Amino acid sequence: MNQHEIEQVRKLLKVWPKLSRRERDGILVLAGVIALPRDRHGSHRTPHGATPDWLPVALNILKDSTGQLSDREISKKLGISNSSLSRNETYRRAKRTYAT
């Protein structure tokens, strides 16, 4: 690690206690430390009309990769099925935005 990266880790450690559980999980998923957390039944299923927990993380990965990662690669990072990702309308719209 270089000095800049060490400083970023120090800053993260300062704010870590202030972050919500969801924000912490998102950071850990993006870093590849943990798989996407599941609900108490062991599922990623989301009630109809609710935003899936994996969606903000997927959108960040899509944005950071400037649309270069495939749906399969992103879904693998998140630990969800490829079809869950590709069927989500919000994700599809974002993908079209980054693909152009």
N, C-alpha and C positions, 0 to 999 in steps of 0.2 A: 504494500500500500504506500502511496506517496503522501506527502504532508497534507495536500488538499483533501484527499479522501479521508484521512484520519480526522481532520477538522469537521468534515461533513458527518462522520459517525458520532463525534462528540456532540454536535448540534442535535442530531437525532435522539441521542440518549437523554438530552435535557428535556426535550418535548414529549418523549415517549409516554410518560405517565399522564399527560394531558390528552392524548389521542384516544378516540373511542375504540372499542373492541374491533369494530368493522374497519376502521382506518389501519389499525395495527395488522389485522389479518390481510388487508389489501397489500400493505408493504411487504409482508412476509411471503405472500403468494407471488408477487412480482419479482421478489428476490430469489424465488425458487427454494425457499427454506421449508415451506409447508405446502400441502395441496389445499385446494379451496375447501374451507370448512363445510361440513354437512349439517343438516338440521338434526334434531334429537332422534329422528327415525332413520338416520343414515342416508338421507336423500338430498338432492339439490332441488327438489320440486318446489315451486313457488305458487302460492295461491293466485288464481286468475286475476289479472289486473295489477298485481304487485310487481315491483321491479326485482328481478332475480339478484341475489347477492353477488353473483359472478359477473353481472353486466358491467358495472363501473370498472372492474379490473380488466375485463376484456377490452373495453373501449380505450383504456390507458395503454394496454399492450398494442392495440391496433394503431393508436396515434403515435406511440414511440417508435414503432416499426415502419411508420409512414405507409402502411398498407402492404408491406413486403412479405409478411408472414402469412401463410395459408391458414384457413379456418381450422384445419386439422392440427397444425402446430400450436395455435392459440388454445384450442380446446384441450389439447394434451397438457399444456402448462397449467390450465385451470382445473383439470381433473373432471371435466364434463364431457358429454357426448358431442360429437361434431354436429349432429343434427340439432341439438338444443341451441347451439351457437348460430348455425346458419338459418334457423327458422325464426329467430328473434328479429322483429321488424326494426327496432331501434338499432341493433347491430348492423343489419343489412344496409340501412340508410347511411350509417357512419362509414361502412366499408365502401359504398359507392362514392362518398365524399373524398375519401383518401385515395381511391383508385383513379381519380381524374387528375 
